[in-house]
Amino acid sequence: MTRPTLRTGALTLAAAALLSSLPLASAEAQYYYPRPRNDAGAAIAGGVLGGLVGGLAAGAIVNSGRPNVYYPPVAAPAPVYVQPEPVYEYVPSCRMERRTVWLDQYTYTHRSVRVCE
């Protein structure tokens, strides 16, 4: 739905002025079909036109008091990256030890051996 602007209000006012300036019946119709001169139709038409003009003025007064507040559109929040929880794996700790290795009953040697716990 569009908001009323000054342009639409001015067009409405111009249309009401144009309609009020037109005669309700043409001169030829009054010549061929004469009406009695009690002016009952003119009173009804005047009342309708007065109601239209009064309603237009009342609407303009009511709408002019409303503040023109513009609420900007709310942007969607930025996507959030959630870091996954760390996965802990059991990694055995290993170290190098120097051990004595017997070759036979009388001889031995030292070797580096990897020991993991």
LUMKOL-298396 format. One record per residue: residue in one letter; residue number from 1; x, z, y of N, C-alpha, C, O, CB in turn. Coordinates in nm, 2 decimals. Each point is the difference from the previous one (the first is absolute). Glycine has a CB too. Example, Ala and Ser with C-alpha at 12.3 -4.5 7.8 and 13.67 -1.06 7.14 Angstrom:
# residues 2
 r   k   n.px   n.pz   n.py  ca.px  ca.pz  ca.py   c.px   c.pz   c.py   o.px   o.pz   o.py  cb.px  cb.pz  cb.py
 A   1   1.32   0.78  -0.57  -0.09   0.00   0.12   0.09   0.00   0.12   0.10   0.07   0.00  -0.29   0.05  -0.12
 S   2   0.15  -0.19   0.23   0.09   0.00   0.11  -0.08   0.08   0.11   0.05   0.01   0.11   0.07  -0.23  -0.17
END
This chain:
# residues 117
 r   k   n.px   n.pz   n.py  ca.px  ca.pz  ca.py   c.px   c.pz   c.py   o.px   o.pz   o.py  cb.px  cb.pz  cb.py
 M   1   0.09   0.00  -0.12  -0.09   0.00   0.12   0.09   0.00   0.12   0.09   0.08   0.01  -0.28   0.04  -0.13
 T   2   0.16  -0.21   0.22   0.08  -0.01   0.12  -0.04   0.10   0.10  -0.12   0.04   0.01   0.16  -0.28  -0.05
 R   3   0.05   0.29   0.12  -0.03   0.09   0.10  -0.05  -0.07   0.12   0.05  -0.11   0.03   0.13   0.27  -0.11
 P   4  -0.27  -0.11   0.16  -0.05  -0.07   0.12   0.11   0.00   0.11   0.07   0.11   0.02  -0.31  -0.04  -0.08
 T   5   0.25  -0.18   0.12   0.11  -0.01   0.10  -0.07  -0.04   0.13  -0.12  -0.02   0.01   0.29  -0.04  -0.18
 L   6  -0.09   0.05   0.28  -0.06  -0.04   0.13  -0.06  -0.14  -0.01  -0.09  -0.03   0.07   0.26   0.18   0.05
 R   7  -0.10  -0.23  -0.19  -0.05  -0.14  -0.01  -0.14  -0.01  -0.07  -0.08  -0.07   0.05   0.32   0.00  -0.06
 T   8  -0.26   0.15  -0.10  -0.13  -0.01  -0.06  -0.11   0.07   0.09  -0.11  -0.05   0.00   0.22   0.05  -0.22
 G   9  -0.07   0.10   0.29  -0.10   0.06   0.10  -0.03  -0.09   0.11  -0.12  -0.01   0.04   0.21   0.23  -0.10
 A  10   0.00  -0.30   0.11  -0.02  -0.09   0.11  -0.09  -0.12  -0.05  -0.09  -0.04   0.07   0.31   0.10   0.04
 L  11  -0.20  -0.10  -0.23  -0.08  -0.11  -0.06  -0.14   0.05  -0.02  -0.10  -0.07   0.02   0.30  -0.03  -0.13
 T  12  -0.22   0.22   0.07  -0.13   0.06  -0.02  -0.08   0.01   0.13  -0.12  -0.03   0.01   0.20   0.16  -0.21
 L  13  -0.01  -0.08   0.30  -0.06   0.01   0.13  -0.03  -0.14   0.06  -0.11  -0.01   0.06   0.24   0.22  -0.02
 A  14  -0.05  -0.31  -0.06  -0.03  -0.13   0.05  -0.12  -0.06  -0.08  -0.09  -0.07   0.06   0.33   0.03   0.00
 A  15  -0.25   0.07  -0.19  -0.12  -0.05  -0.07  -0.12   0.06   0.04  -0.11  -0.06   0.01   0.25   0.02  -0.20
 A  16  -0.14   0.17   0.22  -0.12   0.07   0.05  -0.04  -0.05   0.14  -0.12  -0.01   0.02   0.19   0.22  -0.16
 A  17   0.02  -0.23   0.22  -0.03  -0.06   0.14  -0.06  -0.14  -0.02  -0.09  -0.03   0.08   0.28   0.17   0.02
 L  18  -0.14  -0.22  -0.19  -0.05  -0.13  -0.02  -0.14   0.00  -0.05  -0.09  -0.07   0.05   0.32  -0.01  -0.09
 L  19  -0.26   0.17  -0.06  -0.13   0.01  -0.05  -0.10   0.05   0.10  -0.12  -0.03   0.00   0.22   0.06  -0.23
 S  20  -0.06   0.06   0.31  -0.09   0.06   0.10  -0.03  -0.10   0.11  -0.11   0.01   0.06   0.20   0.22  -0.11
 S  21  -0.01  -0.32   0.07  -0.02  -0.10   0.11  -0.09  -0.11  -0.04  -0.06  -0.08   0.08   0.28   0.13   0.02
 L  22  -0.24  -0.07  -0.23  -0.09  -0.11  -0.05  -0.14   0.04   0.01  -0.04   0.11  -0.02   0.22  -0.19  -0.14
 P  23  -0.27  -0.02   0.20  -0.14   0.04   0.00  -0.05   0.02  -0.14   0.04  -0.07  -0.09  -0.07  -0.06   0.31
 L  24  -0.07   0.21  -0.23  -0.06   0.03  -0.13  -0.08  -0.12  -0.06  -0.01  -0.01  -0.12   0.01   0.26   0.18
 A  25  -0.06  -0.32   0.03  -0.08  -0.12  -0.04   0.04  -0.11   0.10   0.01   0.02   0.12  -0.20   0.12  -0.23
 S  26   0.20  -0.26   0.06   0.03  -0.11   0.09  -0.12  -0.04   0.09  -0.11   0.04  -0.03   0.27  -0.13  -0.14
 A  27  -0.13   0.02   0.28  -0.10  -0.03   0.09  -0.11  -0.09  -0.05  -0.11   0.01   0.03   0.28   0.02   0.15
 E  28  -0.12  -0.13  -0.27  -0.10  -0.09  -0.06  -0.09   0.07  -0.09  -0.12  -0.04  -0.01   0.29  -0.14   0.02
 A  29  -0.13   0.28  -0.09  -0.09   0.07  -0.09  -0.10   0.08   0.08  -0.12   0.01  -0.04   0.30   0.00  -0.13
 Q  30  -0.14   0.04   0.28  -0.10   0.07   0.09  -0.10  -0.10   0.06  -0.12   0.04   0.02   0.29   0.14   0.03
 Y  31  -0.13  -0.30  -0.03  -0.09  -0.10   0.06  -0.10  -0.04  -0.10  -0.12  -0.01   0.03   0.30  -0.07   0.12
 Y  32  -0.14   0.05  -0.28  -0.09  -0.05  -0.10  -0.08   0.11  -0.06  -0.12  -0.02  -0.04   0.28  -0.16   0.00
 Y  33  -0.10   0.30   0.03  -0.08   0.11  -0.07   0.00   0.11   0.10   0.08   0.10  -0.01  -0.01  -0.17  -0.22
 P  34  -0.16   0.07   0.33   0.00   0.11   0.10  -0.04   0.13  -0.07  -0.09   0.00  -0.08   0.03  -0.17   0.26
 R  35   0.12   0.28  -0.14  -0.02   0.13  -0.05  -0.08   0.08   0.11   0.01  -0.03   0.12   0.20   0.02  -0.26
 P  36  -0.28   0.10   0.10  -0.07   0.09   0.10   0.11   0.07   0.08   0.10   0.04  -0.05  -0.31  -0.02  -0.09
 R  37   0.18   0.01   0.26   0.10   0.06   0.09  -0.01   0.15   0.00   0.01   0.06   0.11  -0.02  -0.26   0.03
 N  38   0.00   0.26  -0.25   0.00   0.15  -0.01   0.14   0.06  -0.01   0.02   0.12   0.00  -0.25  -0.13  -0.10
 D  39   0.33  -0.08   0.08   0.15   0.03  -0.01   0.03   0.11  -0.11   0.09   0.07   0.01  -0.08  -0.12   0.23
 A  40  -0.09   0.04  -0.35   0.03   0.09  -0.11   0.12  -0.04  -0.08   0.08   0.08  -0.04  -0.32  -0.03   0.02
 G  41   0.26  -0.18   0.01   0.12  -0.06  -0.07   0.12   0.03   0.08   0.11   0.03  -0.06  -0.25  -0.21  -0.04
 A  42   0.13   0.17   0.23   0.12   0.03   0.08   0.04   0.14   0.00   0.12   0.04   0.00  -0.19  -0.22   0.15
 A  43  -0.03   0.27  -0.16   0.03   0.14  -0.01   0.07   0.03  -0.14   0.10   0.08   0.00  -0.29  -0.02   0.15
 I  44   0.15  -0.12  -0.25   0.06   0.02  -0.13   0.14  -0.05   0.00   0.09   0.06  -0.05  -0.31  -0.07  -0.07
 A  45   0.24  -0.11   0.17   0.13  -0.07   0.00   0.09   0.09   0.09   0.12   0.01  -0.03  -0.22  -0.24  -0.01
 G  46   0.05   0.28   0.15   0.09   0.08   0.09   0.04   0.13  -0.07   0.11   0.04   0.02  -0.23  -0.14   0.18
 G  47   0.03   0.16  -0.27   0.03   0.12  -0.08   0.11  -0.03  -0.10   0.09   0.08  -0.02  -0.32   0.01   0.06
 V  48   0.21  -0.20  -0.11   0.10  -0.03  -0.11   0.14  -0.03   0.07   0.10   0.05  -0.05  -0.28  -0.15  -0.10
 L  49   0.18   0.03   0.25   0.12  -0.04   0.07   0.07   0.13   0.06   0.12   0.02   0.00  -0.21  -0.25   0.05
 G  50   0.00   0.32   0.01   0.06   0.12   0.05   0.06   0.09  -0.11   0.10   0.07   0.02  -0.27  -0.08   0.16
 G  51   0.10   0.01  -0.30   0.06   0.08  -0.11   0.13  -0.06  -0.05   0.09   0.08  -0.03  -0.32  -0.02  -0.03
 L  52   0.24  -0.19   0.06   0.13  -0.06  -0.04   0.11   0.03   0.10   0.11   0.04  -0.04  -0.24  -0.23  -0.07
 V  53   0.10   0.17   0.24   0.10   0.03   0.10   0.04   0.15   0.00   0.12   0.03   0.01  -0.21  -0.23   0.13
 G  54  -0.01   0.28  -0.15   0.02   0.15   0.00   0.08   0.04  -0.13   0.09   0.08   0.01  -0.30  -0.05   0.12
 G  55   0.18  -0.09  -0.24   0.08   0.03  -0.12   0.14  -0.05   0.01   0.09   0.07  -0.05  -0.30  -0.09  -0.08
 L  56   0.23  -0.10   0.19   0.14  -0.05   0.02   0.08   0.10   0.09   0.11   0.03  -0.03  -0.20  -0.27  -0.01
 A  57   0.02   0.28   0.15   0.07   0.09   0.09   0.03   0.14  -0.07   0.11   0.05   0.02  -0.22  -0.17   0.18
 A  58   0.01   0.17  -0.28   0.03   0.13  -0.06   0.11  -0.02  -0.11   0.08   0.09  -0.01  -0.32  -0.02   0.05
 G  59   0.24  -0.18  -0.11   0.11  -0.02  -0.10   0.13  -0.01   0.07   0.10   0.05  -0.05  -0.26  -0.16  -0.10
 A  60   0.17   0.05   0.26   0.12  -0.02   0.08   0.05   0.14   0.05   0.12   0.03  -0.01  -0.18  -0.26   0.08
 I  61  -0.03   0.31  -0.03   0.04   0.14   0.05   0.04   0.08  -0.12   0.11   0.07   0.02  -0.27  -0.09   0.17
 V  62   0.09   0.02  -0.30   0.04   0.08  -0.11   0.14  -0.04  -0.06   0.08   0.08  -0.03  -0.32  -0.05  -0.02
 N  63   0.26  -0.16   0.04   0.13  -0.05  -0.06   0.11   0.01   0.10   0.12   0.00  -0.04  -0.25  -0.16  -0.10
 S  64   0.11   0.17   0.27   0.11   0.01   0.09   0.06   0.14   0.00   0.12   0.02   0.04  -0.23  -0.19   0.10
 G  65   0.04   0.27  -0.18   0.05   0.14  -0.01   0.08   0.02  -0.12   0.07   0.10  -0.01  -0.26  -0.03   0.13
 R  66   0.19  -0.16  -0.22   0.08   0.02  -0.12   0.14  -0.03   0.02   0.03  -0.11   0.06  -0.23   0.05  -0.20
 P  67   0.30   0.14   0.11   0.14  -0.03   0.02   0.04  -0.11  -0.10  -0.04   0.00  -0.11   0.09   0.24   0.19
 N  68   0.04  -0.32  -0.03   0.05  -0.11  -0.08   0.13   0.05  -0.08   0.11   0.00   0.05  -0.20  -0.18   0.11
 V  69   0.06   0.24  -0.27   0.11   0.06  -0.08   0.04  -0.10  -0.11  -0.09  -0.05  -0.07   0.01   0.29   0.12
 Y  70   0.21  -0.27  -0.06   0.04  -0.09  -0.10   0.09   0.08  -0.10   0.10   0.06   0.04  -0.10  -0.26   0.12
 Y  71  -0.04   0.20  -0.28   0.07   0.06  -0.11   0.08  -0.10  -0.07  -0.06  -0.09  -0.07  -0.11   0.27   0.05
 P  72   0.30  -0.18   0.03   0.08  -0.10  -0.08  -0.01   0.02  -0.15  -0.03   0.11  -0.04   0.19  -0.12   0.23
 P  73  -0.15  -0.10  -0.26  -0.01   0.01  -0.14   0.11   0.08  -0.06   0.11   0.00   0.04  -0.22  -0.22  -0.05
 V  74   0.08   0.30  -0.09   0.10   0.09  -0.06   0.07  -0.08  -0.11  -0.06  -0.06  -0.09  -0.08   0.27   0.14
 A  75   0.27  -0.21  -0.04   0.08  -0.07  -0.10   0.01   0.08  -0.12   0.00   0.12   0.00   0.13  -0.23   0.18
 A  76  -0.12   0.04  -0.29   0.02   0.07  -0.13   0.13   0.07  -0.01   0.10  -0.06   0.06  -0.25  -0.12  -0.17
 P  77   0.16   0.29   0.05   0.13   0.07  -0.01   0.10  -0.08  -0.08  -0.04  -0.08  -0.09  -0.08   0.30   0.11
 A  78   0.25  -0.20   0.02   0.10  -0.08  -0.07   0.01   0.05  -0.15  -0.02   0.12  -0.02   0.15  -0.15   0.24
 P  79  -0.10  -0.06  -0.31   0.02   0.04  -0.13   0.12   0.10  -0.02   0.10  -0.01   0.07  -0.20  -0.21  -0.15
 V  80   0.08   0.32   0.00   0.10   0.10  -0.02   0.07  -0.02  -0.14  -0.07  -0.02  -0.10  -0.07   0.18   0.24
 Y  81   0.27  -0.16  -0.13   0.08  -0.02  -0.13   0.02   0.14  -0.05   0.06   0.09   0.06   0.05  -0.30   0.02
 V  82  -0.16   0.23  -0.20   0.02   0.13  -0.07   0.12  -0.02  -0.10  -0.01  -0.08  -0.09  -0.24   0.15   0.12
 Q  83   0.35   0.01   0.00   0.12  -0.01  -0.09  -0.03   0.07  -0.13  -0.05   0.11  -0.01   0.20  -0.11   0.21
 P  84  -0.13  -0.07  -0.31  -0.03   0.05  -0.13   0.09   0.13  -0.03   0.12   0.01   0.05  -0.19  -0.24  -0.13
 E  85   0.02   0.31   0.00   0.08   0.12  -0.04   0.12  -0.04  -0.08  -0.01  -0.09  -0.08  -0.20   0.24   0.09
 P  86   0.32  -0.09   0.01   0.12  -0.03  -0.08  -0.02   0.03  -0.15  -0.06   0.10  -0.03   0.21  -0.06   0.24
 V  87  -0.09  -0.12  -0.29  -0.01   0.02  -0.14   0.13   0.06  -0.05   0.11  -0.06   0.02  -0.27  -0.13  -0.05
 Y  88   0.15   0.31  -0.02   0.13   0.07  -0.05   0.02  -0.03  -0.15  -0.09   0.03  -0.08   0.06   0.15   0.26
 E  89   0.14  -0.23  -0.21   0.04  -0.02  -0.14   0.11   0.09  -0.03   0.08   0.04   0.08  -0.16  -0.28  -0.07
 Y  90   0.08   0.27  -0.14   0.11   0.09  -0.04   0.12  -0.09  -0.03   0.00  -0.09  -0.08  -0.16   0.26  -0.02
 V  91   0.26  -0.14   0.18   0.13  -0.07  -0.01   0.10   0.10  -0.05   0.03   0.09   0.07  -0.08  -0.26   0.11
 P  92   0.10   0.15  -0.30   0.10   0.10  -0.05   0.13   0.00   0.09   0.05  -0.11   0.04  -0.15   0.09  -0.27
 S  93   0.15   0.13   0.25   0.12   0.01   0.08   0.12  -0.01  -0.10   0.01   0.07  -0.10  -0.12   0.07   0.28
 C  94   0.20  -0.23  -0.16   0.11  -0.02  -0.09   0.13   0.03   0.08   0.01  -0.02   0.12  -0.14  -0.16  -0.25
 R  95   0.23   0.22   0.05   0.13   0.02   0.05   0.11  -0.04  -0.10  -0.03  -0.01  -0.12  -0.06   0.20   0.27
 M  96   0.21  -0.20  -0.10   0.11  -0.04  -0.10   0.08   0.13  -0.02   0.03   0.08   0.09  -0.02  -0.32   0.00
 E  97   0.01   0.26  -0.22   0.08   0.12  -0.04   0.12  -0.05  -0.08   0.00  -0.10  -0.07  -0.21   0.25   0.07
 R  98   0.31  -0.07   0.01   0.12  -0.03  -0.08   0.00   0.09  -0.13  -0.01   0.12   0.01   0.15  -0.19   0.20
 R  99  -0.14   0.00  -0.32  -0.01   0.07  -0.13   0.12  -0.03  -0.09   0.06  -0.10   0.01  -0.32   0.10   0.01
 T 100   0.28   0.09  -0.10   0.10  -0.01  -0.10  -0.06  -0.06  -0.13  -0.09   0.05  -0.05   0.23   0.14   0.15
 V 101  -0.08  -0.30  -0.14  -0.05  -0.07  -0.12   0.11   0.00  -0.11   0.12  -0.04   0.03  -0.27  -0.11   0.11
 W 102   0.12   0.21  -0.25   0.10   0.01  -0.11   0.00  -0.13  -0.08  -0.10  -0.05  -0.04   0.07   0.30   0.03
 L 103   0.15  -0.31   0.00   0.02  -0.12  -0.08   0.02   0.03  -0.15  -0.06  -0.07  -0.08   0.16  -0.04   0.29
 D 104  -0.03   0.21  -0.24   0.02   0.04  -0.14   0.02   0.15   0.01  -0.02   0.07   0.10   0.11  -0.29  -0.18
 Q 105  -0.04   0.28  -0.03   0.02   0.14   0.00   0.10   0.06   0.09   0.00   0.11   0.04  -0.07  -0.12  -0.27
 Y 106   0.17  -0.08   0.27   0.11   0.05   0.08   0.01  -0.06   0.14   0.07   0.05   0.09   0.05  -0.02  -0.30
 T 107  -0.19  -0.14   0.24   0.02  -0.07   0.13  -0.14  -0.01   0.07  -0.11   0.00  -0.07   0.30  -0.14  -0.02
 Y 108  -0.18   0.15   0.22  -0.12  -0.01   0.08   0.03  -0.08   0.12   0.11  -0.03   0.03  -0.20   0.25  -0.12
 T 109  -0.02  -0.26   0.17   0.02  -0.07   0.12  -0.11   0.05   0.10  -0.10   0.06  -0.05   0.20  -0.27  -0.07
 H 110  -0.09   0.17   0.24  -0.10   0.04   0.10  -0.08  -0.13   0.05   0.07  -0.10   0.03   0.07   0.30   0.05
 R 111  -0.27  -0.19  -0.08  -0.08  -0.12   0.04  -0.10   0.05   0.10  -0.05   0.11   0.00   0.09  -0.23  -0.23
 S 112  -0.08   0.02   0.32  -0.11   0.03   0.09  -0.13  -0.03  -0.07  -0.02  -0.11  -0.05   0.17   0.06   0.26
 V 113  -0.24   0.14  -0.21  -0.13  -0.01  -0.06  -0.11   0.02   0.10   0.01   0.09   0.08   0.09  -0.02  -0.31
 R 114  -0.20  -0.16   0.22  -0.12   0.02   0.09  -0.09   0.09  -0.06  -0.05  -0.01  -0.11   0.08  -0.22   0.20
 V 115  -0.07   0.34  -0.02  -0.09   0.10  -0.04  -0.12   0.01   0.09   0.01   0.02   0.12   0.18   0.12  -0.21
 C 116  -0.31  -0.17   0.03  -0.12   0.00   0.07  -0.09   0.12  -0.04  -0.01   0.03  -0.12   0.02  -0.28   0.14
 E 117  -0.07   0.31   0.08  -0.09   0.12  -0.03  -0.14  -0.04   0.01  -0.09   0.08  -0.02   0.27   0.08   0.09
END
